[in-house]
Amino acid sequence: MSTIRLLVLGAVRMHGRAHGYQVRNDLEYWGAHEWSTAKPGSIYHALKQMAKQGLLHAHEIAPSTAGGPPRTEYELTGQGTEEYFRLLREALVTYDQRGDMKTAAVGFVVDLPRAEAVALLKERTLRIEQWRAAVLEHYVPEEGPGQLGHIGEIMNMWVHTADSEAEWTRGLIGRIEGGAYTFADEGDPFVGVLAEDQENPYATGEEHPGDAH
């Protein structure tokens, strides 16, 4: 649920105000339905749930002159903004074997000041090293994975994944410190959402009852 909350809050925030289908369209544009559990039902449920929790304000919008049902537009509340940045910061420093929170966090990293993003990523690198050290308490890479039978391949994969993740994170830190990308309060951000009338080339085309609301 935390990944869905981060994705939905981030998408709504980028628009300022957005209805449910816009949020779904953005998440499909980002491919989130492939690398996370962001499916239509979970997206619409998250919007309604977070509105009940006071993280989103729901604006009831009258039907257009062309007809169709009224739609609800969502906007982050002050509490919702706090929750968004809490989830973003937590996702940037947390290391685990799932990639969905990491992918979502990298997608929103420029919403933070540059110096804070660097500090959080350095903390992430430290936690990766600590996690790797914990694995090595039970597994000696120099002895090869066969020391634990075929199960050793799992720990071997963990070590290689941690090494790759740490290398990538250090590279990202270097690029950010070198001035790459536009961060909070530095200028116009990269636009990563679709305009309401813009076609989504990555849309699944799967219909859902929540699309009309």
C-alpha positions in Angstrom: 0.0 0.0 0.0 2.9 2.4 0.7 4.0 2.3 -2.9 0.5 3.0 -4.1 0.1 5.9 -1.7 3.4 7.4 -2.8 2.6 7.1 -6.5 -0.9 8.4 -6.2 0.0 11.3 -3.9 2.9 12.2 -6.3 0.8 12.1 -9.4 -1.9 14.3 -7.9 0.7 16.7 -6.6 2.2 17.1 -10.1 -1.2 18.1 -11.5 -2.3 20.3 -8.5 -5.7 18.8 -8.9 -6.5 15.6 -10.8 -9.4 13.2 -11.2 -9.0 9.4 -10.8 -8.6 8.6 -14.5 -5.8 11.2 -14.9 -3.9 9.5 -12.0 -4.4 6.1 -13.5 -3.3 7.4 -16.9 -0.2 8.9 -15.5 0.8 5.7 -13.6 0.3 3.6 -16.8 2.3 6.2 -18.7 5.1 5.6 -16.2 4.7 1.8 -16.6 3.8 1.5 -12.9 1.3 -1.3 -13.7 4.4 -3.4 -14.8 6.7 -2.8 -11.8 4.3 -2.2 -9.0 0.8 -3.2 -7.8 -0.7 0.0 -9.3 -3.7 -1.5 -11.0 -6.9 0.5 -11.6 -8.8 -1.0 -8.6 -5.9 -0.2 -6.2 -5.5 3.3 -7.6 -9.1 4.3 -7.2 -9.3 2.6 -3.8 -6.2 4.6 -2.6 -7.7 7.9 -3.8 -11.0 7.3 -1.9 -9.2 5.9 1.2 -6.7 8.8 1.4 -9.6 11.3 1.0 -11.3 9.7 4.0 -8.0 9.9 5.9 -7.7 13.6 5.2 -4.6 13.3 2.9 -6.6 14.4 -0.2 -9.4 16.9 -0.6 -12.1 15.6 -2.9 -13.8 18.3 -5.1 -17.0 17.3 -6.8 -17.0 18.6 -10.3 -20.3 19.0 -12.3 -20.8 17.1 -15.5 -19.5 18.8 -18.7 -21.9 20.3 -21.2 -21.1 17.3 -23.4 -22.7 15.0 -20.8 -21.4 12.2 -18.7 -21.3 11.7 -15.0 -19.8 14.2 -12.6 -16.2 13.6 -11.6 -14.2 14.0 -8.4 -11.0 15.9 -8.6 -8.4 15.3 -5.8 -6.0 17.7 -4.3 -3.3 17.2 -1.6 -4.1 18.6 1.8 -1.4 19.9 4.1 -1.4 16.5 5.8 -1.2 14.8 2.4 1.8 16.9 1.5 3.5 15.9 4.7 2.7 12.2 4.1 4.0 12.4 0.5 7.4 13.7 1.6 7.6 11.3 4.5 7.0 8.3 2.1 9.5 9.8 -0.4 12.3 10.3 2.1 11.7 6.8 3.7 11.7 5.2 0.2 15.0 6.8 -0.7 16.9 5.6 2.3 15.3 2.1 2.6 17.0 -0.9 1.0 15.2 -4.1 0.4 14.7 -6.6 -2.4 11.6 -5.0 -3.8 12.0 -2.5 -6.5 8.7 -0.7 -6.5 9.3 1.8 -3.7 12.8 2.6 -5.0 11.5 3.1 -8.6 8.7 5.4 -7.3 11.1 7.4 -5.1 13.6 8.0 -8.0 10.7 9.2 -10.1 9.9 11.9 -7.5 13.4 12.6 -6.2 13.5 16.1 -7.8 10.7 17.2 -5.6 13.3 17.5 -2.9 16.1 20.1 -2.6 19.3 18.8 -4.3 21.4 18.7 -1.0 18.7 16.7 0.8 18.4 14.2 -2.1 22.2 13.6 -2.0 22.1 13.2 1.8 19.3 10.7 1.6 21.0 8.7 -1.1 24.2 8.6 0.9 22.2 7.2 3.8 20.8 4.6 1.4 24.3 3.6 0.4 25.3 3.1 4.0 22.2 0.9 4.6 23.0 -1.2 1.6 26.5 -1.8 3.0 25.0 -2.7 6.4 22.5 -5.1 4.8 25.3 -6.7 2.8 27.4 -7.2 5.9 24.5 -8.9 7.6 24.3 -11.4 4.7 28.0 -12.1 4.9 27.6 -13.2 8.5 26.1 -16.3 7.1 27.7 -16.6 3.7 31.3 -16.4 2.5 31.4 -15.4 -1.2 35.0 -16.7 -1.6 33.8 -20.2 -0.8 31.2 -20.1 -3.6 27.4 -20.6 -3.4 27.8 -24.4 -3.3 28.7 -24.2 0.4 25.0 -24.0 1.1 23.8 -26.2 -1.7 21.6 -24.6 -4.3 20.2 -22.3 -1.6 23.5 -20.6 -1.6 22.7 -19.2 -5.0 20.0 -17.1 -3.3 22.5 -15.5 -1.0 24.9 -15.1 -3.9 22.2 -13.2 -5.8 21.6 -11.0 -2.7 25.3 -10.0 -2.5 25.5 -9.3 -6.2 22.3 -7.3 -6.2 23.5 -5.2 -3.2 26.8 -4.5 -4.9 25.0 -3.4 -8.1 22.6 -1.3 -6.2 25.4 0.4 -4.2 27.3 1.1 -7.4 24.2 2.6 -9.1 23.4 4.7 -6.1 26.9 6.1 -5.9 26.7 7.0 -9.6 23.4 8.7 -9.1 24.9 10.7 -6.2 27.8 11.8 -8.4 25.5 12.9 -11.2 23.3 14.9 -8.9 26.3 16.5 -7.2 27.6 17.3 -10.7 24.4 19.4 -11.4 22.2 16.9 -13.3 18.5 17.5 -13.3 16.3 20.3 -11.9 15.5 20.0 -8.2 13.0 21.8 -6.0 13.2 25.6 -6.2 15.8 25.5 -9.0 13.5 26.2 -11.9 10.9 24.6 -14.1 10.8 20.8 -13.3 10.7 18.1 -15.9 7.1 17.5 -16.9 6.4 13.8 -16.3 2.6 13.7 -16.6 0.2 13.8 -19.5 -2.0 16.7 -20.4 -5.7 15.8 -20.0 -6.2 15.6 -23.8 -2.8 13.9 -24.5 -2.9 10.3 -25.8 -1.1 7.8 -23.6 0.8 5.3 -25.8 1.3 3.0 -22.9 -2.4 2.8 -21.8 -3.5 -0.8 -21.1 -7.0 -0.1 -22.5 -8.5 -2.1 -19.6 -11.9 -0.6 -18.6 -12.7 -0.1 -15.0 -15.9 1.3 -13.4 -13.8 3.9 -11.5 -12.7 5.5 -14.8 -15.9 7.5 -15.0 -15.7 9.1 -11.6 
